[in-house]
């Protein structure tokens, strides 16, 4: 009988991609992948360390894995494992802790390291190249991710990720295109380009290139599906780049652009290299070119030293911007980052209050954006369903649509007419198209 394995993933799309690649390697080697709650013999916990909350969630999952199966071999990897492997090693049941660089050789490490409590974490900042993980499909997913880059050189004052992921390293263009073509040939109608700092893609390659050149290369490939881009820094979203994206009907009109604060003084303390005026002009230019494009923003609540007036400035800026999605992150101290020791640390209660206010603004903006699509026709990628035949789908501009389509399989592109909205998003009718 084959060994059962469960993989649980926290955090970003890069982690999700890497977990999918790990799962494929394990299945090809004879492991049988099962649900986490079944109590597998081997459990891989792919951690995130963006906030203290994700650290706590990782520890909780490790403890639960041991309760589900006290004999399980628990392997911990990901960004938390990279930053603080010893604290994870000390948790009962942890057999092996491996870093982000070691993920690609997981099978070898499983075979070579059978003594419990071992740590295999290299200094990831010393690596200057990336070897892409191979992947032919995503289990139980209708969209596929392609990792084009890893690492980050920005060193925002609040962020631990450059220490957890290393320097920015780009995947070669031919490898990216080959991965996209293979996934599309395997039936995935939408491909998402992902990485830690994708706007920096190509700067470390020889010859040096950029994300716009990559998109143009993909346009000449065999790929005929739709493409979506992950988060791009505002300073790296040039006019030629966003104009090309909006003019290409095969690229989803969806931008994820980190703002982080609506006050120049706070942005400076964050080590963010743009002003609120620059950001406002960028969003206005994108919106003017394509009012239906999704624009998602990130913002941090309660950064050290943020005064009431500075927070009010952030709220005022957000209320003035034409965006569709808002991701709110309560500030979380990350040991080793400059922000962790800055004066003027904001109390947890105030951070909670400010985050709630920001989410109110985001919810109103999102509802306003949804309203504009009632009565329109859109094409969705069917992602999931339940027993009553209701399926969930995703529009090119990143809106969730519920549609009654019991016979439609996940991964199908389905035209629908938007007839209403509810708490979960849009409601579509496939029979009215």
N, C-alpha and C positions, 0 to 999 in steps of 0.2 A: 504494500500500500504506500502511495506517495505521501511525503511530508506535507502537512497543511501549513499555509502561510497567510498571514493577514498584514496588510499595509495600511497604516493610518497616517494621514498627512495634514499638517497645519500650515497656514500661511499662503504664500503667493503662488502664482501660476507657474513660476519656475520650479518650485517644490512639487507641484502637481505633475508637471512634465517629468521630472526626475523620478518621482514615485511610479509613474506609468512605465517608464523605461526599466526600472528595477523589477517591477512586477512581470514585465514581459520576459526579462532574462531568467527570472526564477521559474516561470511556467515552462519556458523552453528547456530548462534543466530538469524538469520532472516534478517540480513542486505543484501542489494544488491550492490555488488561491481561494480563500473563503472569507466570509464576513468577519469583522473584528469580534463581534459579540459571540461567535461560536467557540472562542477559546482555542485559537490555533496553536500548533506546536512551535512555530516560528512567528514572531511578531516584529515587524519593522515599524518604528515610530520615527517619522520624518518631521523634525521639529522646526518651529519658528521662534525667533527671539526678538521680534520687533518691539514688543511691550512685555512688562512684567506679567500681564494677564496671559499671554501666550506661553510664557515659561511655565506658569502654574498649570495651564491646561495640558502641557506636555507631561508634566510630572503626574497629573491626575490620570492620564491615559496609560502611563507606564504602570502605575499601581493597579489600575483596573485590569490591564492585561494579565498581571500576575494573579489577581483574584479569579479571573475567568479560567485560568489554567496555571496552577502553581508550578507546573513542570515546563512551562513555555520558555523557549530561548528568546530573550528580548534583546533586540539590536536597536540602538538609538543613533540616529544620524541627523543631519540638517544643521541649521544655524545655531541653535542652542547647544548642540553637541560640539560645534566648532568653537564656540566662545567659552563654554564652561563645562568641559567634559568630566572633570572630577566630581562635580556635584551630581551629575547623572550616574556616574559609575557607582556612587554610594547608595543609590536607590536599590532596595531589595529586588532581586530577579533580573537585574540588568547584566547581560552576558558580555556585550561588546558595544563600545562607543566608537563610532567612526566619523571622521570629518567630511566636509562637503567634497573635498578633492578625492577622497577615498570611495565615494559612492559608486563610481564607475567600475570598481573592482570588487563589488560586494560579494560575488560568488567566491572569488579567491579568498577573501578575508574570512568568509564563513568556513571554508575548508581548512584554512591555515591556523585559525585561532579558536580552539575549543575550550580553553581555560576561561572560566567566568571572570568578569570584571576587567577585561582588557580595554585599553584605549589606543586607538590608531587615528591620531589627528595631527596632520602636518601643518606647517606654517604656510597658510594659503596665500599670503601676500608675496611669497617668493615665486609664484607661478605666473608666467607671462603668456602662456598659450592655453587653449581649451580644446579638449578632444570631445566632440559631441557624442552624446549617448545615442545609440540607435533605437529606433522605435517604429513599428509598423502599424500600430493601432492603439486606441484608448478603450479599455474595458468599460462598458456601460456609459459611454459618452458619445454624443452625436457630433461634437466639434473636437478638433485636434489641435494641440499646441505644438509649436516648433520653437525650440530654444535657439536664438540667434546670437546670444551674448550672455556673459556672466560677469559678476563683479561690478565694482563702482569706485570711481576716483573722486567723487564730489565732496565727501567728508562734511556733510551738513552737521551742525554742532550737536544735534539730538540723535543722530543715527548710528547704530552699531553695525549696520550691514557691510560697510567697506572692510571691517575687521572679520566678518563672518564669511564673506564671499570673495575677498581678495580684490586685486586690481581688475580693471575692465579688460575683458578678453573676448574677442570676436570670433564667432564661427565663420569659417571660410564660405564664400558665396556659393561655390559649387555644392558644398555639403548641405547648405540651407535649401537650395533649389531642389536637390535630389530628395531630401526629406519631404518637402512639400509635395512634389510630384508623386512620391510613393504613397503618402497618406491620402491624397486625392484619388489615386487609382484604387485605393482600398475602400473607397466609398464615403469619405468625409467631405461634406459640401462646404464646410467653413474651416479655415485654418487661422489660428491666432498666433502671431509672432510675439514671443515673450522673451524676457530677460530681466536683469536687475536694472539696467541703464541702457535701454535699447537706442536712445537717441545718440549714444556715443558709439554705436556700432560702426566698425570699419576704420576707426582712427588709428588702431594699432596694427592694421594689416599692411602688407607691402605688395603693391602700392597702396597708399592710403585712399580710403573711399568713404562713402557715407550712406545713410539710410535711403535717401532718394535714389541713389544709384542701384541699391539692392532692389527696391520696388520696380524700377525699370527693367532690371534683369529678370525678375519674376514674371513681369508682363510678357516677356518673350519666350517663356518656358511653356511646357505642356499643361501647366495648371490652368483650369478653366472654372474653378469655383470662386467663392468669395473669401476675401482676406480681411482680417481684423488686426489692428495694431494694439499693443499694450501701452503702458504709461510712457509718456514722453515729456521730458523737462521743457518748460516754456522757452528757455534760451536755445533749445535745440530744435524747436518747431518753427523752422524758417518759412517765409512766405512761399518760396518755390515748393517746399515739401507739402504744406497743407493745401496749396492750390492743386498740386498733382493728385493728392488723395481725394479731394472733393470732385475733381474732374474725371476720376476713374470709376466707372460704374461697378467694377469688380472689387473695389476696396470699400469696406464699410465706413459710412460717414459717422465715425465714432472716435472722439478724442478724449483721452484720460490725461489731464494736465495738472500736476501738483501745484497748488497755490501756497498752502501751509499757513499764511497769515496775510491779513489785509492791512498791514501797517509797515511802513518802510523801516522803522527802527527795529521792529521785531524780526523782519526778514534779514536785516544786517546781523543781528545776534545769532540767527539760525545759520548764517553763512550761505544764504541764498543770494545768487548774483543777478538780481533783477529788482525792479521797483514795481509798486502797485500800478503806476502809470503805464509801464511797459506791458504788464499783464492785462490791464484793461483794454489796451489797444489791440493786443493779440486776440483776445476773446471776441471783441467787437468785429474784427476783420473776418474771423472764421464764421461768425454768426451772420454777417452781412452776405457772405458768399453762399451760405447754405443754412437758412433758418431752421431746417429740419434736422440738422446734424446734432448728434448727441455730444454734449460737452460735460464730462465728469471732472470734478475738482476734488482735491484732497485738502483738508485744513486741520490744523492742530489746535486743540483747546487748552489754554492754560500753560503756555510756554513760560519758562522762568522770566520774571520781570514784567510780564504782560499786565499792564494796568487796566483799570476799568475803561478808560478812554481809548486805549489801544484795542481792547476787545470790541468796543463799540464801533471803532473804525473798520474792523474786520466784518462785523455784521452789516454795516452800511455798504461796504464794497460788495459783499455777496448779494445783498438785496438789489444792487444796481446791475449785476452781471446777468447775461442771458445764458445760464447753464441749465443742464437737465438732471444731473446726478451730483450728490455731495457725499463724500466719505469723510466722516468726522473721527479723528483720533485724539482721545484724551492724552495729554502729555504723560509720558512714562519715562522715569529716570533709567538710563542705561549706563551701568558702570563702565568707565573708560571713555565716555564721551564728554566733551566740554560742557554741555548743557547740564549734566548731572551735578556739577559743582558750582553752577552759576548762582549769584545772589538773587534774592527775590523769588524763591521757589513758591509757587502758587499752591494753596491748600487743596486737598482732595475734594472737599465739598464745593469749593468755587469752580474747580475744573469740571466737576460733574454738572453744575448749573450751567456753565458756559457751553459744554458739549450739548446739553439738552436744547439750549437756545439755537445753536447752530443746526442741529437736526430739524428743528421746527422750520427754519429757513429753507433747508434742503428739501424737506417734504413738500412745502408749498411750491417751490420751483419745479419739483418733479411732477406734481399734480397739474400744474399749469402746462407743462410740456406734453403730458399725456392727452390733455383735452384737445390739442390741435389736430390729433390724428383720428378723431371720431368721424366716421364716414369715408375714410380713405382706404385704399387697397395697399397691402403690404405683403412681402414674402417672408415667411418665418422658417427657421430651422427647428423642426420638431425635436424636443429634447427629452421629454418624459411624459408619463401618463399615469392614470389610476383606474380603479375598477369601473367607474361610471363612464369611461370613454373620453373624459376631458384630458387634453394634452396641453403641455406647456411648450411654447415656442419662443424663439428670440428673433427680433427684427434686426435689420442691418444697423439701425441706430440704437441698439442695446435696450430695447423695451421688451418686457415679458408679456406674452399674449397667451391667454387661455382659450382653447378652441375645442369644440366637440368633434373629434376625428378618431373614433375607435379603431378604424382599420388602417390608420396611417402609422408607419413604423418610425421610431426615432432615427434621426439623420436625414429625413425627407425634407425637401424644400417645398413648402405648401403656401400657395397664395390664399390670403384671407381678407375679408373686409372687416374693419374695426367698427363695432357697433356700440360699445360702451366701455366704461372703466369700472374697476372695483379696487378693493384694498390691495390686491396682488399685482395690479397693472391693467393691461388692456384686455378686452374680451373681443374675440374675432369669430367670424362665421365663414367657414370655407364654402358653404353653399351659395353665397351671394356674389362670388367672384365671377 
